Amino acid sequence: MGVAGFGLTREVLKYVMNEFRKAVKLGDLFLYRNAADKAFLALVIAVSAYIAAVEGIEPAGHSERRILREIGREA
């Protein structure tokens, strides 16, 4: 994923904003929830891309993203 993950994050966030605007306009709770889910997905993609850029590894799951704690202690 690496640097490409940041581009993917931007694309997902564009989708989130469109979905959120539609949710506000229609007052649709399902669309609100969907936008929130996609925003969380964008966060996961961005964190994975950051780890790949800093550590050179692609996190395969949540447990591997815990490496952020170690990155934070080193900084």
mmCIF file of the N, C-alpha and C atoms, coordinates in Angstrom:
data_MODEL
# 
_entry.id   MODEL 
# 
loop_
_atom_site.group_PDB 
_atom_site.id 
_atom_site.type_symbol 
_atom_site.label_atom_id 
_atom_site.label_alt_id 
_atom_site.label_comp_id 
_atom_site.label_asym_id 
_atom_site.label_entity_id 
_atom_site.label_seq_id 
_atom_site.pdbx_PDB_ins_code 
_atom_site.Cartn_x 
_atom_site.Cartn_y 
_atom_site.Cartn_z 
_atom_site.occupancy 
_atom_site.B_iso_or_equiv 
_atom_site.pdbx_formal_charge 
_atom_site.auth_seq_id 
_atom_site.auth_comp_id 
_atom_site.auth_asym_id 
_atom_site.auth_atom_id 
_atom_site.pdbx_PDB_model_num 
ATOM 1   N N  . MET A 1 1  ? 0.848   -1.187 0.000  1.00 0.00 ? 1  MET A N  1 
ATOM 2   C CA . MET A 1 1  ? 0.000   0.000  0.000  1.00 0.00 ? 1  MET A CA 1 
ATOM 3   C C  . MET A 1 1  ? 0.884   1.236  0.000  1.00 0.00 ? 1  MET A C  1 
ATOM 4   N N  . GLY A 1 2  ? 1.674   1.434  1.060  1.00 0.00 ? 2  GLY A N  1 
ATOM 5   C CA . GLY A 1 2  ? 2.627   2.545  1.109  1.00 0.00 ? 2  GLY A CA 1 
ATOM 6   C C  . GLY A 1 2  ? 2.015   3.886  0.792  1.00 0.00 ? 2  GLY A C  1 
ATOM 7   N N  . VAL A 1 3  ? 2.743   4.654  -0.029 1.00 0.00 ? 3  VAL A N  1 
ATOM 8   C CA . VAL A 1 3  ? 2.302   6.006  -0.378 1.00 0.00 ? 3  VAL A CA 1 
ATOM 9   C C  . VAL A 1 3  ? 0.979   5.973  -1.126 1.00 0.00 ? 3  VAL A C  1 
ATOM 10  N N  . ALA A 1 4  ? 0.743   4.930  -1.907 1.00 0.00 ? 4  ALA A N  1 
ATOM 11  C CA . ALA A 1 4  ? -0.525  4.807  -2.630 1.00 0.00 ? 4  ALA A CA 1 
ATOM 12  C C  . ALA A 1 4  ? -1.707  4.796  -1.666 1.00 0.00 ? 4  ALA A C  1 
ATOM 13  N N  . GLY A 1 5  ? -1.472  4.315  -0.449 1.00 0.00 ? 5  GLY A N  1 
ATOM 14  C CA . GLY A 1 5  ? -2.539  4.279  0.549  1.00 0.00 ? 5  GLY A CA 1 
ATOM 15  C C  . GLY A 1 5  ? -3.056  5.651  0.914  1.00 0.00 ? 5  GLY A C  1 
ATOM 16  N N  . PHE A 1 6  ? -2.190  6.662  0.867  1.00 0.00 ? 6  PHE A N  1 
ATOM 17  C CA . PHE A 1 6  ? -2.642  8.019  1.178  1.00 0.00 ? 6  PHE A CA 1 
ATOM 18  C C  . PHE A 1 6  ? -3.576  8.529  0.083  1.00 0.00 ? 6  PHE A C  1 
ATOM 19  N N  . GLY A 1 7  ? -3.292  8.176  -1.166 1.00 0.00 ? 7  GLY A N  1 
ATOM 20  C CA . GLY A 1 7  ? -4.191  8.536  -2.265 1.00 0.00 ? 7  GLY A CA 1 
ATOM 21  C C  . GLY A 1 7  ? -5.533  7.838  -2.123 1.00 0.00 ? 7  GLY A C  1 
ATOM 22  N N  . LEU A 1 8  ? -5.489  6.564  -1.746 1.00 0.00 ? 8  LEU A N  1 
ATOM 23  C CA . LEU A 1 8  ? -6.719  5.813  -1.517 1.00 0.00 ? 8  LEU A CA 1 
ATOM 24  C C  . LEU A 1 8  ? -7.515  6.434  -0.373 1.00 0.00 ? 8  LEU A C  1 
ATOM 25  N N  . THR A 1 9  ? -6.809  6.877  0.658  1.00 0.00 ? 9  THR A N  1 
ATOM 26  C CA . THR A 1 9  ? -7.474  7.544  1.782  1.00 0.00 ? 9  THR A CA 1 
ATOM 27  C C  . THR A 1 9  ? -8.235  8.772  1.299  1.00 0.00 ? 9  THR A C  1 
ATOM 28  N N  . ARG A 1 10 ? -7.590  9.567  0.454  1.00 0.00 ? 10 ARG A N  1 
ATOM 29  C CA . ARG A 1 10 ? -8.254  10.770 -0.084 1.00 0.00 ? 10 ARG A CA 1 
ATOM 30  C C  . ARG A 1 10 ? -9.510  10.407 -0.879 1.00 0.00 ? 10 ARG A C  1 
ATOM 31  N N  . GLU A 1 11 ? -9.414  9.352  -1.679 1.00 0.00 ? 11 GLU A N  1 
ATOM 32  C CA . GLU A 1 11 ? -10.573 8.923  -2.466 1.00 0.00 ? 11 GLU A CA 1 
ATOM 33  C C  . GLU A 1 11 ? -11.722 8.484  -1.571 1.00 0.00 ? 11 GLU A C  1 
ATOM 34  N N  . VAL A 1 12 ? -11.407 7.728  -0.535 1.00 0.00 ? 12 VAL A N  1 
ATOM 35  C CA . VAL A 1 12 ? -12.443 7.272  0.396  1.00 0.00 ? 12 VAL A CA 1 
ATOM 36  C C  . VAL A 1 12 ? -13.061 8.477  1.111  1.00 0.00 ? 12 VAL A C  1 
ATOM 37  N N  . LEU A 1 13 ? -12.230 9.446  1.496  1.00 0.00 ? 13 LEU A N  1 
ATOM 38  C CA . LEU A 1 13 ? -12.755 10.639 2.179  1.00 0.00 ? 13 LEU A CA 1 
ATOM 39  C C  . LEU A 1 13 ? -13.654 11.467 1.267  1.00 0.00 ? 13 LEU A C  1 
ATOM 40  N N  . LYS A 1 14 ? -13.347 11.520 -0.025 1.00 0.00 ? 14 LYS A N  1 
ATOM 41  C CA . LYS A 1 14 ? -14.243 12.210 -0.973 1.00 0.00 ? 14 LYS A CA 1 
ATOM 42  C C  . LYS A 1 14 ? -15.600 11.530 -0.981 1.00 0.00 ? 14 LYS A C  1 
ATOM 43  N N  . TYR A 1 15 ? -15.584 10.203 -1.003 1.00 0.00 ? 15 TYR A N  1 
ATOM 44  C CA . TYR A 1 15 ? -16.831 9.451  -0.953 1.00 0.00 ? 15 TYR A CA 1 
ATOM 45  C C  . TYR A 1 15 ? -17.571 9.738  0.352  1.00 0.00 ? 15 TYR A C  1 
ATOM 46  N N  . VAL A 1 16 ? -16.837 9.770  1.461  1.00 0.00 ? 16 VAL A N  1 
ATOM 47  C CA . VAL A 1 16 ? -17.431 10.047 2.773  1.00 0.00 ? 16 VAL A CA 1 
ATOM 48  C C  . VAL A 1 16 ? -18.141 11.391 2.764  1.00 0.00 ? 16 VAL A C  1 
ATOM 49  N N  . MET A 1 17 ? -17.484 12.406 2.230  1.00 0.00 ? 17 MET A N  1 
ATOM 50  C CA . MET A 1 17 ? -18.081 13.748 2.231  1.00 0.00 ? 17 MET A CA 1 
ATOM 51  C C  . MET A 1 17 ? -19.353 13.784 1.390  1.00 0.00 ? 17 MET A C  1 
ATOM 52  N N  . ASN A 1 18 ? -19.330 13.127 0.238  1.00 0.00 ? 18 ASN A N  1 
ATOM 53  C CA . ASN A 1 18 ? -20.543 13.078 -0.588 1.00 0.00 ? 18 ASN A CA 1 
ATOM 54  C C  . ASN A 1 18 ? -21.667 12.352 0.128  1.00 0.00 ? 18 ASN A C  1 
ATOM 55  N N  . GLU A 1 19 ? -21.323 11.228 0.748  1.00 0.00 ? 19 GLU A N  1 
ATOM 56  C CA . GLU A 1 19 ? -22.311 10.447 1.488  1.00 0.00 ? 19 GLU A CA 1 
ATOM 57  C C  . GLU A 1 19 ? -22.866 11.251 2.673  1.00 0.00 ? 19 GLU A C  1 
ATOM 58  N N  . PHE A 1 20 ? -21.981 11.965 3.370  1.00 0.00 ? 20 PHE A N  1 
ATOM 59  C CA . PHE A 1 20 ? -22.410 12.765 4.517  1.00 0.00 ? 20 PHE A CA 1 
ATOM 60  C C  . PHE A 1 20 ? -23.336 13.906 4.079  1.00 0.00 ? 20 PHE A C  1 
ATOM 61  N N  . ARG A 1 21 ? -22.960 14.586 3.000  1.00 0.00 ? 21 ARG A N  1 
ATOM 62  C CA . ARG A 1 21 ? -23.828 15.674 2.501  1.00 0.00 ? 21 ARG A CA 1 
ATOM 63  C C  . ARG A 1 21 ? -25.210 15.146 2.137  1.00 0.00 ? 21 ARG A C  1 
ATOM 64  N N  . LYS A 1 22 ? -25.230 13.983 1.490  1.00 0.00 ? 22 LYS A N  1 
ATOM 65  C CA . LYS A 1 22 ? -26.504 13.376 1.114  1.00 0.00 ? 22 LYS A CA 1 
ATOM 66  C C  . LYS A 1 22 ? -27.296 13.015 2.366  1.00 0.00 ? 22 LYS A C  1 
ATOM 67  N N  . ALA A 1 23 ? -26.617 12.505 3.400  1.00 0.00 ? 23 ALA A N  1 
ATOM 68  C CA . ALA A 1 23 ? -27.287 12.133 4.652  1.00 0.00 ? 23 ALA A CA 1 
ATOM 69  C C  . ALA A 1 23 ? -27.912 13.352 5.310  1.00 0.00 ? 23 ALA A C  1 
ATOM 70  N N  . VAL A 1 24 ? -27.172 14.465 5.323  1.00 0.00 ? 24 VAL A N  1 
ATOM 71  C CA . VAL A 1 24 ? -27.692 15.694 5.927  1.00 0.00 ? 24 VAL A CA 1 
ATOM 72  C C  . VAL A 1 24 ? -28.903 16.187 5.147  1.00 0.00 ? 24 VAL A C  1 
ATOM 73  N N  . LYS A 1 25 ? -28.780 16.181 3.842  1.00 0.00 ? 25 LYS A N  1 
ATOM 74  C CA . LYS A 1 25 ? -29.866 16.676 2.989  1.00 0.00 ? 25 LYS A CA 1 
ATOM 75  C C  . LYS A 1 25 ? -31.138 15.854 3.160  1.00 0.00 ? 25 LYS A C  1 
ATOM 76  N N  . LEU A 1 26 ? -30.966 14.523 3.242  1.00 0.00 ? 26 LEU A N  1 
ATOM 77  C CA . LEU A 1 26 ? -32.125 13.644 3.322  1.00 0.00 ? 26 LEU A CA 1 
ATOM 78  C C  . LEU A 1 26 ? -32.517 13.283 4.754  1.00 0.00 ? 26 LEU A C  1 
ATOM 79  N N  . GLY A 1 27 ? -31.638 13.566 5.712  1.00 0.00 ? 27 GLY A N  1 
ATOM 80  C CA . GLY A 1 27 ? -31.905 13.172 7.096  1.00 0.00 ? 27 GLY A CA 1 
ATOM 81  C C  . GLY A 1 27 ? -31.940 11.657 7.252  1.00 0.00 ? 27 GLY A C  1 
ATOM 82  N N  . ASP A 1 28 ? -31.149 10.962 6.468  1.00 0.00 ? 28 ASP A N  1 
ATOM 83  C CA . ASP A 1 28 ? -31.150 9.500  6.434  1.00 0.00 ? 28 ASP A CA 1 
ATOM 84  C C  . ASP A 1 28 ? -30.086 8.946  7.391  1.00 0.00 ? 28 ASP A C  1 
ATOM 85  N N  . LEU A 1 29 ? -30.540 8.285  8.452  1.00 0.00 ? 29 LEU A N  1 
ATOM 86  C CA . LEU A 1 29 ? -29.615 7.734  9.450  1.00 0.00 ? 29 LEU A CA 1 
ATOM 87  C C  . LEU A 1 29 ? -28.721 6.642  8.874  1.00 0.00 ? 29 LEU A C  1 
ATOM 88  N N  . PHE A 1 30 ? -29.226 5.863  7.929  1.00 0.00 ? 30 PHE A N  1 
ATOM 89  C CA . PHE A 1 30 ? -28.414 4.826  7.305  1.00 0.00 ? 30 PHE A CA 1 
ATOM 90  C C  . PHE A 1 30 ? -27.225 5.455  6.576  1.00 0.00 ? 30 PHE A C  1 
ATOM 91  N N  . LEU A 1 31 ? -27.457 6.558  5.883  1.00 0.00 ? 31 LEU A N  1 
ATOM 92  C CA . LEU A 1 31 ? -26.370 7.237  5.173  1.00 0.00 ? 31 LEU A CA 1 
ATOM 93  C C  . LEU A 1 31 ? -25.360 7.845  6.146  1.00 0.00 ? 31 LEU A C  1 
ATOM 94  N N  . TYR A 1 32 ? -25.841 8.353  7.282  1.00 0.00 ? 32 TYR A N  1 
ATOM 95  C CA . TYR A 1 32 ? -24.928 8.852  8.322  1.00 0.00 ? 32 TYR A CA 1 
ATOM 96  C C  . TYR A 1 32 ? -24.002 7.722  8.788  1.00 0.00 ? 32 TYR A C  1 
ATOM 97  N N  . ARG A 1 33 ? -24.612 6.579  9.097  1.00 0.00 ? 33 ARG A N  1 
ATOM 98  C CA . ARG A 1 33 ? -23.835 5.440  9.566  1.00 0.00 ? 33 ARG A CA 1 
ATOM 99  C C  . ARG A 1 33 ? -22.848 4.968  8.509  1.00 0.00 ? 33 ARG A C  1 
ATOM 100 N N  . ASN A 1 34 ? -23.293 4.933  7.274  1.00 0.00 ? 34 ASN A N  1 
ATOM 101 C CA . ASN A 1 34 ? -22.431 4.506  6.183  1.00 0.00 ? 34 ASN A CA 1 
ATOM 102 C C  . ASN A 1 34 ? -21.239 5.464  6.036  1.00 0.00 ? 34 ASN A C  1 
ATOM 103 N N  . ALA A 1 35 ? -21.486 6.751  6.143  1.00 0.00 ? 35 ALA A N  1 
ATOM 104 C CA . ALA A 1 35 ? -20.404 7.738  6.052  1.00 0.00 ? 35 ALA A CA 1 
ATOM 105 C C  . ALA A 1 35 ? -19.418 7.559  7.213  1.00 0.00 ? 35 ALA A C  1 
ATOM 106 N N  . ALA A 1 36 ? -19.933 7.303  8.402  1.00 0.00 ? 36 ALA A N  1 
ATOM 107 C CA . ALA A 1 36 ? -19.059 7.094  9.561  1.00 0.00 ? 36 ALA A CA 1 
ATOM 108 C C  . ALA A 1 36 ? -18.210 5.831  9.387  1.00 0.00 ? 36 ALA A C  1 
ATOM 109 N N  . ASP A 1 37 ? -18.801 4.772  8.874  1.00 0.00 ? 37 ASP A N  1 
ATOM 110 C CA . ASP A 1 37 ? -18.047 3.539  8.620  1.00 0.00 ? 37 ASP A CA 1 
ATOM 111 C C  . ASP A 1 37 ? -16.926 3.789  7.620  1.00 0.00 ? 37 ASP A C  1 
ATOM 112 N N  . LYS A 1 38 ? -17.234 4.527  6.565  1.00 0.00 ? 38 LYS A N  1 
ATOM 113 C CA . LYS A 1 38 ? -16.224 4.799  5.539  1.00 0.00 ? 38 LYS A CA 1 
ATOM 114 C C  . LYS A 1 38 ? -15.136 5.741  6.071  1.00 0.00 ? 38 LYS A C  1 
ATOM 115 N N  . ALA A 1 39 ? -15.501 6.657  6.954  1.00 0.00 ? 39 ALA A N  1 
ATOM 116 C CA . ALA A 1 39 ? -14.498 7.536  7.560  1.00 0.00 ? 39 ALA A CA 1 
ATOM 117 C C  . ALA A 1 39 ? -13.532 6.715  8.408  1.00 0.00 ? 39 ALA A C  1 
ATOM 118 N N  . PHE A 1 40 ? -14.045 5.736  9.132  1.00 0.00 ? 40 PHE A N  1 
ATOM 119 C CA . PHE A 1 40 ? -13.178 4.861  9.919  1.00 0.00 ? 40 PHE A CA 1 
ATOM 120 C C  . PHE A 1 40 ? -12.273 4.044  9.004  1.00 0.00 ? 40 PHE A C  1 
ATOM 121 N N  . LEU A 1 41 ? -12.824 3.569  7.888  1.00 0.00 ? 41 LEU A N  1 
ATOM 122 C CA . LEU A 1 41 ? -12.023 2.834  6.912  1.00 0.00 ? 41 LEU A CA 1 
ATOM 123 C C  . LEU A 1 41 ? -10.878 3.713  6.399  1.00 0.00 ? 41 LEU A C  1 
ATOM 124 N N  . ALA A 1 42 ? -11.165 4.979  6.113  1.00 0.00 ? 42 ALA A N  1 
ATOM 125 C CA . ALA A 1 42 ? -10.126 5.904  5.651  1.00 0.00 ? 42 ALA A CA 1 
ATOM 126 C C  . ALA A 1 42 ? -9.029  6.041  6.702  1.00 0.00 ? 42 ALA A C  1 
ATOM 127 N N  . LEU A 1 43 ? -9.406  6.085  7.965  1.00 0.00 ? 43 LEU A N  1 
ATOM 128 C CA . LEU A 1 43 ? -8.431  6.164  9.053  1.00 0.00 ? 43 LEU A CA 1 
ATOM 129 C C  . LEU A 1 43 ? -7.536  4.924  9.076  1.00 0.00 ? 43 LEU A C  1 
ATOM 130 N N  . VAL A 1 44 ? -8.137  3.757  8.939  1.00 0.00 ? 44 VAL A N  1 
ATOM 131 C CA . VAL A 1 44 ? -7.364  2.508  8.940  1.00 0.00 ? 44 VAL A CA 1 
ATOM 132 C C  . VAL A 1 44 ? -6.395  2.478  7.764  1.00 0.00 ? 44 VAL A C  1 
ATOM 133 N N  . ILE A 1 45 ? -6.856  2.892  6.592  1.00 0.00 ? 45 ILE A N  1 
ATOM 134 C CA . ILE A 1 45 ? -5.994  2.914  5.405  1.00 0.00 ? 45 ILE A CA 1 
ATOM 135 C C  . ILE A 1 45 ? -4.834  3.881  5.616  1.00 0.00 ? 45 ILE A C  1 
ATOM 136 N N  . ALA A 1 46 ? -5.122  5.062  6.160  1.00 0.00 ? 46 ALA A N  1 
ATOM 137 C CA . ALA A 1 46 ? -4.069  6.062  6.390  1.00 0.00 ? 46 ALA A CA 1 
ATOM 138 C C  . ALA A 1 46 ? -3.041  5.559  7.403  1.00 0.00 ? 46 ALA A C  1 
ATOM 139 N N  . VAL A 1 47 ? -3.502  4.939  8.475  1.00 0.00 ? 47 VAL A N  1 
ATOM 140 C CA . VAL A 1 47 ? -2.579  4.411  9.493  1.00 0.00 ? 47 VAL A CA 1 
ATOM 141 C C  . VAL A 1 47 ? -1.711  3.312  8.889  1.00 0.00 ? 47 VAL A C  1 
ATOM 142 N N  . SER A 1 48 ? -2.307  2.441  8.107  1.00 0.00 ? 48 SER A N  1 
ATOM 143 C CA . SER A 1 48 ? -1.541  1.374  7.463  1.00 0.00 ? 48 SER A CA 1 
ATOM 144 C C  . SER A 1 48 ? -0.498  1.947  6.504  1.00 0.00 ? 48 SER A C  1 
ATOM 145 N N  . ALA A 1 49 ? -0.876  2.975  5.754  1.00 0.00 ? 49 ALA A N  1 
ATOM 146 C CA . ALA A 1 49 ? 0.060   3.606  4.825  1.00 0.00 ? 49 ALA A CA 1 
ATOM 147 C C  . ALA A 1 49 ? 1.194   4.286  5.581  1.00 0.00 ? 49 ALA A C  1 
ATOM 148 N N  . TYR A 1 50 ? 0.871   4.904  6.709  1.00 0.00 ? 50 TYR A N  1 
ATOM 149 C CA . TYR A 1 50 ? 1.902   5.553  7.522  1.00 0.00 ? 50 TYR A CA 1 
ATOM 150 C C  . TYR A 1 50 ? 2.897   4.532  8.045  1.00 0.00 ? 50 TYR A C  1 
ATOM 151 N N  . ILE A 1 51 ? 2.400   3.422  8.567  1.00 0.00 ? 51 ILE A N  1 
ATOM 152 C CA . ILE A 1 51 ? 3.282   2.370  9.078  1.00 0.00 ? 51 ILE A CA 1 
ATOM 153 C C  . ILE A 1 51 ? 4.163   1.834  7.953  1.00 0.00 ? 51 ILE A C  1 
ATOM 154 N N  . ALA A 1 52 ? 3.575   1.647  6.785  1.00 0.00 ? 52 ALA A N  1 
ATOM 155 C CA . ALA A 1 52 ? 4.353   1.158  5.640  1.00 0.00 ? 52 ALA A CA 1 
ATOM 156 C C  . ALA A 1 52 ? 5.447   2.146  5.268  1.00 0.00 ? 52 ALA A C  1 
ATOM 157 N N  . ALA A 1 53 ? 5.138   3.436  5.329  1.00 0.00 ? 53 ALA A N  1 
ATOM 158 C CA . ALA A 1 53 ? 6.127   4.452  4.973  1.00 0.00 ? 53 ALA A CA 1 
ATOM 159 C C  . ALA A 1 53 ? 7.239   4.551  6.017  1.00 0.00 ? 53 ALA A C  1 
ATOM 160 N N  . VAL A 1 54 ? 6.893   4.458  7.292  1.00 0.00 ? 54 VAL A N  1 
ATOM 161 C CA . VAL A 1 54 ? 7.872   4.635  8.369  1.00 0.00 ? 54 VAL A CA 1 
ATOM 162 C C  . VAL A 1 54 ? 8.652   3.353  8.647  1.00 0.00 ? 54 VAL A C  1 
ATOM 163 N N  . GLU A 1 55 ? 7.949   2.232  8.719  1.00 0.00 ? 55 GLU A N  1 
ATOM 164 C CA . GLU A 1 55 ? 8.568   0.966  9.124  1.00 0.00 ? 55 GLU A CA 1 
ATOM 165 C C  . GLU A 1 55 ? 8.880   0.038  7.957  1.00 0.00 ? 55 GLU A C  1 
ATOM 166 N N  . GLY A 1 56 ? 8.277   0.297  6.810  1.00 0.00 ? 56 GLY A N  1 
ATOM 167 C CA . GLY A 1 56 ? 8.513   -0.550 5.649  1.00 0.00 ? 56 GLY A CA 1 
ATOM 168 C C  . GLY A 1 56 ? 7.790   -1.883 5.684  1.00 0.00 ? 56 GLY A C  1 
ATOM 169 N N  . ILE A 1 57 ? 6.757   -1.993 6.525  1.00 0.00 ? 57 ILE A N  1 
ATOM 170 C CA . ILE A 1 57 ? 5.962   -3.223 6.578  1.00 0.00 ? 57 ILE A CA 1 
ATOM 171 C C  . ILE A 1 57 ? 4.505   -2.892 6.319  1.00 0.00 ? 57 ILE A C  1 
ATOM 172 N N  . GLU A 1 58 ? 3.811   -3.834 5.732  1.00 0.00 ? 58 GLU A N  1 
ATOM 173 C CA . GLU A 1 58 ? 2.379   -3.678 5.475  1.00 0.00 ? 58 GLU A CA 1 
ATOM 174 C C  . GLU A 1 58 ? 1.622   -4.385 6.599  1.00 0.00 ? 58 GLU A C  1 
ATOM 175 N N  . PRO A 1 59 ? 0.937   -3.640 7.466  1.00 0.00 ? 59 PRO A N  1 
ATOM 176 C CA . PRO A 1 59 ? 0.189   -4.294 8.540  1.00 0.00 ? 59 PRO A CA 1 
ATOM 177 C C  . PRO A 1 59 ? -0.933  -5.163 7.966  1.00 0.00 ? 59 PRO A C  1 
ATOM 178 N N  . ALA A 1 60 ? -0.983  -6.415 8.382  1.00 0.00 ? 60 ALA A N  1 
ATOM 179 C CA . ALA A 1 60 ? -1.995  -7.342 7.876  1.00 0.00 ? 60 ALA A CA 1 
ATOM 180 C C  . ALA A 1 60 ? -3.280  -7.291 8.696  1.00 0.00 ? 60 ALA A C  1 
ATOM 181 N N  . GLY A 1 61 ? -3.227  -6.698 9.868  1.00 0.00 ? 61 GLY A N  1 
ATOM 182 C CA . GLY A 1 61 ? -4.414  -6.651 10.707 1.00 0.00 ? 61 GLY A CA 1 
ATOM 183 C C  . GLY A 1 61 ? -4.244  -5.662 11.841 1.00 0.00 ? 61 GLY A C  1 
ATOM 184 N N  . HIS A 1 62 ? -5.281  -5.599 12.664 1.00 0.00 ? 62 HIS A N  1 
ATOM 185 C CA . HIS A 1 62 ? -5.286  -4.633 13.767 1.00 0.00 ? 62 HIS A CA 1 
ATOM 186 C C  . HIS A 1 62 ? -4.099  -4.829 14.705 1.00 0.00 ? 62 HIS A C  1 
ATOM 187 N N  . SER A 1 63 ? -3.788  -6.077 15.001 1.00 0.00 ? 63 SER A N  1 
ATOM 188 C CA . SER A 1 63 ? -2.698  -6.329 15.952 1.00 0.00 ? 63 SER A CA 1 
ATOM 189 C C  . SER A 1 63 ? -1.374  -5.783 15.424 1.00 0.00 ? 63 SER A C  1 
ATOM 190 N N  . GLU A 1 64 ? -1.171  -5.830 14.121 1.00 0.00 ? 64 GLU A N  1 
ATOM 191 C CA . GLU A 1 64 ? 0.066   -5.299 13.567 1.00 0.00 ? 64 GLU A CA 1 
ATOM 192 C C  . GLU A 1 64 ? 0.072   -3.766 13.528 1.00 0.00 ? 64 GLU A C  1 
ATOM 193 N N  . ARG A 1 65 ? -1.105  -3.152 13.531 1.00 0.00 ? 65 ARG A N  1 
ATOM 194 C CA . ARG A 1 65 ? -1.157  -1.686 13.565 1.00 0.00 ? 65 ARG A CA 1 
ATOM 195 C C  . ARG A 1 65 ? -0.806  -1.149 14.953 1.00 0.00 ? 65 ARG A C  1 
ATOM 196 N N  . ARG A 1 66 ? -0.751  -2.025 15.945 1.00 0.00 ? 66 ARG A N  1 
ATOM 197 C CA . ARG A 1 66 ? -0.355  -1.606 17.300 1.00 0.00 ? 66 ARG A CA 1 
ATOM 198 C C  . ARG A 1 66 ? 1.090   -1.138 17.346 1.00 0.00 ? 66 ARG A C  1 
ATOM 199 N N  . ILE A 1 67 ? 1.820   -1.369 16.269 1.00 0.00 ? 67 ILE A N  1 
ATOM 200 C CA . ILE A 1 67 ? 3.204   -0.915 16.186 1.00 0.00 ? 67 ILE A CA 1 
ATOM 201 C C  . ILE A 1 67 ? 3.283   0.611  16.312 1.00 0.00 ? 67 ILE A C  1 
ATOM 202 N N  . LEU A 1 68 ? 2.162   1.283  16.101 1.00 0.00 ? 68 LEU A N  1 
ATOM 203 C CA . LEU A 1 68 ? 2.136   2.745  16.262 1.00 0.00 ? 68 LEU A CA 1 
ATOM 204 C C  . LEU A 1 68 ? 2.584   3.162  17.646 1.00 0.00 ? 68 LEU A C  1 
ATOM 205 N N  . ARG A 1 69 ? 2.271   2.353  18.645 1.00 0.00 ? 69 ARG A N  1 
ATOM 206 C CA . ARG A 1 69 ? 2.703   2.672  20.007 1.00 0.00 ? 69 ARG A CA 1 
ATOM 207 C C  . ARG A 1 69 ? 4.218   2.724  20.079 1.00 0.00 ? 69 ARG A C  1 
ATOM 208 N N  . GLU A 1 70 ? 4.865   1.772  19.427 1.00 0.00 ? 70 GLU A N  1 
ATOM 209 C CA . GLU A 1 70 ? 6.344   1.747  19.428 1.00 0.00 ? 70 GLU A CA 1 
ATOM 210 C C  . GLU A 1 70 ? 6.899   2.920  18.625 1.00 0.00 ? 70 GLU A C  1 
ATOM 211 N N  . ILE A 1 71 ? 6.285   3.245  17.519 1.00 0.00 ? 71 ILE A N  1 
ATOM 212 C CA . ILE A 1 71 ? 6.730   4.383  16.701 1.00 0.00 ? 71 ILE A CA 1 
ATOM 213 C C  . ILE A 1 71 ? 6.637   5.654  17.540 1.00 0.00 ? 71 ILE A C  1 
ATOM 214 N N  . GLY A 1 72 ? 5.565   5.811  18.297 1.00 0.00 ? 72 GLY A N  1 
ATOM 215 C CA . GLY A 1 72 ? 5.370   6.994  19.124 1.00 0.00 ? 72 GLY A CA 1 
ATOM 216 C C  . GLY A 1 72 ? 6.400   7.112  20.225 1.00 0.00 ? 72 GLY A C  1 
ATOM 217 N N  . ARG A 1 73 ? 6.816   6.004  20.764 1.00 0.00 ? 73 ARG A N  1 
ATOM 218 C CA . ARG A 1 73 ? 7.821   6.036  21.848 1.00 0.00 ? 73 ARG A CA 1 
ATOM 219 C C  . ARG A 1 73 ? 9.192   6.391  21.313 1.00 0.00 ? 73 ARG A C  1 
ATOM 220 N N  . GLU A 1 74 ? 9.468   6.046  20.067 1.00 0.00 ? 74 GLU A N  1 
ATOM 221 C CA . GLU A 1 74 ? 10.772  6.330  19.474 1.00 0.00 ? 74 GLU A CA 1 
ATOM 222 C C  . GLU A 1 74 ? 10.912  7.795  19.084 1.00 0.00 ? 74 GLU A C  1 
ATOM 223 N N  . ALA A 1 75 ? 9.808   8.441  18.822 1.00 0.00 ? 75 ALA A N  1 
ATOM 224 C CA . ALA A 1 75 ? 9.845   9.824  18.322 1.00 0.00 ? 75 ALA A CA 1 
ATOM 225 C C  . ALA A 1 75 ? 10.220  10.806 19.406 1.00 0.00 ? 75 ALA A C  1 
# 
